[in-house]
Structure formats: C-alpha cells, structure tokens
Amino acid sequence: MAYKLGLIFSTTGSYAALGQSALAGALGAIAQISGRGGIDIVPVIRDPGGDPAVYEAQMAELLDMGVSNVVGAITSWSRKDMIPVLERKGGLLWYPCPYEGFECNDHVVYLGAAPNHHVVPAIDWLATQGMSRAYLVGSNYVWGWETLRLARDRLQAHGIEVVAERFVPLGSTKHEHVVDEICATSPDCVINSLIGPSSVSFVKDLGARDPARRGRPGHLVSFNQTEADLADLGEAADGLLSVGSFFAEDASATLRAVARDRAPNGQVSAFLASAHAAVELFAAAASEAGTDAPHAVFQAACAAPRATVLGDIRIDPVMRHAALAPRLALAEGGRFRIIERAAAPVPADPYLSSQPAPRAPRRPALRIVP
C-alpha cells in the first residue's frame, strides 16, 4: 500500500536555503526507504514561498486531498498558522526544526531542538568563558521574541549584563542601526536570533565593520545556524558558536550522499538530517501500525526508540517531543567544529520547567564606610 506524505517547505522566499536543505533530506529518506523495500511513500510537495498565509492554505489543500501526515515548516510563525487547520481537519505535522518551546499540540510531533537543547547550553557555555556583556538581536516574530527572552533571563541569572535588545523585520537586511550600536557599545558577544538573509547580511556587515571580533570564540552566538547557509557568511562567521541537535561533522555516509545528490549546496545540515529522520520515523510507525491514520501512527512512533540518521530517537508520548543530544560547535573556515556534545539524548523540556537555575555570581559583601 502506498501512503501519501505531505512535504511543505519554502524552497523559495526569504529563507529558501533552509527549506531546500530540509526538502533534500526528506526526499532522500523517501528514496532510500523505497530502495530497500520499505513502505511505498508518495511525496506531495508544496512550496509556500515563506508566506505564512500560504502555509495555511496549502496545509488545508493537502489534508483535503487525503494527506494525513505532513513533514515540514521552517519558522514557528508558519507552524502556528497551520495548527488550527490541523486541528479542524485531523492531520499530523512532523516538525523537524529548532523552535522556541512553550508549545505542545496534539497535532504536532516536535523533532527539532527545544530551548533546553539550544538556549540553555549556549548561554551556560558563554558563562564559562568569562563573558560579562551581551547584545541581543533577532527577527521580529515569535522565534526572535522568545529565544531572546529566554536568553536574556539565562544571561542575567549568570550575572551577564544585557547591553541592548533589538529586533529586525523578518527577511529585512536593513540593520545598520544595530551594527552601529554594537560597534559603539562593544559587547563581549552578540546573540543572533535572525534567520535567512537577515542573518547572513547582518553577520557579514558586522564582520566588515568590526573585524577585530572575527575568529574570537563565541563573539557571535546562534541557536539555529547550520551548514545550510554557513558558506554564505564567509570568514565573518569564524568564531560563531552554534548549538543544536546535529552538525555535519557527525554525518553518516548515508546523509553525505543525500546532501551531495540533492542539497543545492551539497552540505549536510541539521535541517536536512532532521527532515530525513522525520520521514524515517513516519515510515517505521506507519509500517508497524498498518495505516497512516495520525493517532495510530503517533502511538506506534512512541512505542519504542526508532533508528534514524540522528541515532535512535524516542518521542515522549505526553509532551510529543523528541529526546535529542545537544551539540555546541564553532564555525571555522566555512565548517563547524563540535566542541561539546551531550553523552546521551536529553529529554526535551519545552517549558523549561526542569532546568536548574544557574548559580548566581558571588558579589562582594557590602560594608559600612564611616
């Protein structure tokens, strides 16, 4: 029996490089599953072009034509716009991208890094490096708002001063005022939650204006920078710290072949690997359940750890999130070098309800001066 699987990624528009990488991973997985005699998956592809309203319309179209499961979306904006459609029509979204947390919906399987997989380890690492002043900049939508809110709280808990927090419209490359302010205030690090061309142009412009910071470990921090568009940043990215569930350094021969054959830049990224894993999880669950009905597929997916290109993945049946092994990596010469990795997958904590607070910095005791 053949199962339809929706693939909804923006392969055009303001964050096309990310969507192209994810689609390459999903299609690579479908081809491999078919090649080894697995279930027959028929991909039904849609490209919303980065427009949230189009995501909503295309999701409704997919569900109306009998597609029950969809792998896709890059931004949280698009995911949140599709959820009401999924709720009305009974579909299941396999979401493969890092996100800001504080969500748990019965029609979503969260396979990307949650805040305890990216924000928390990144800020905790900065605190070990003697950083004392940070500047925050993000895209002006839910990902930027929430990741910077969480970063600000964690920075302040470590006693690190937040010099300023600024937002840039999604997709905009006009950020001269931000670069000017960074150069004027000279923070130890810049937390960058911009995405797509906004991030690329910002990193390059900052590197051109302030070349002295280039190469210094952690001078820039990202919670979602991957190899999908790392080469576009050039040498301005050297020293950038990124944190997430996967980097190309850990890629198998299977993933490298998929990237070589299907990704426009030929590079493995977390977007490619996670979308590949999402298809593997769906295929294993649908095969075991004998149906693509969302509830049955989800129950089968949670029944036991499933082998994927990311390793064995366990999905929490209540929180609906995957346990992942966070990695911290520094950009060097157009590649990421992993500097820390979790010894085992860490359960997602999307509401940060189980995170121990960092120890407050010791302050000198006050004394009365006569």
ABEGO torsion letter per residue (X at the ends): XBBBBBBBBBABEAAAAAAAAAAAAAAAAAAAAAAAGBBBBBBBBBBAGGBAAAAAAAAAAAAAAGBABBBEEABAAAAAAAAAAAAAAGBBBBBABBBAEGBBBAABBBABBBAAAAAAAAAAAAAAAGBABBBBBBBBBAAAAAAAAAAAAAAAAAGBBBABBBBBBBGBABAAAAAAAAAAAGBABBBBABBEAAAAAAAAAAAAABAAABGBBGABBBAABBAAAAAAAEAAABGBBBBBABBAAABBAAAAAAAAAABAAGBBBAAAAAAAAAAAAAAAAAAAAGBABAAAAAAAAAABBBBBAAEBBBBBAAAGBBBBBBBBBBBBGGBBBBABBBABBBBBBAAGAABBBBBBBBBBBBBBBX
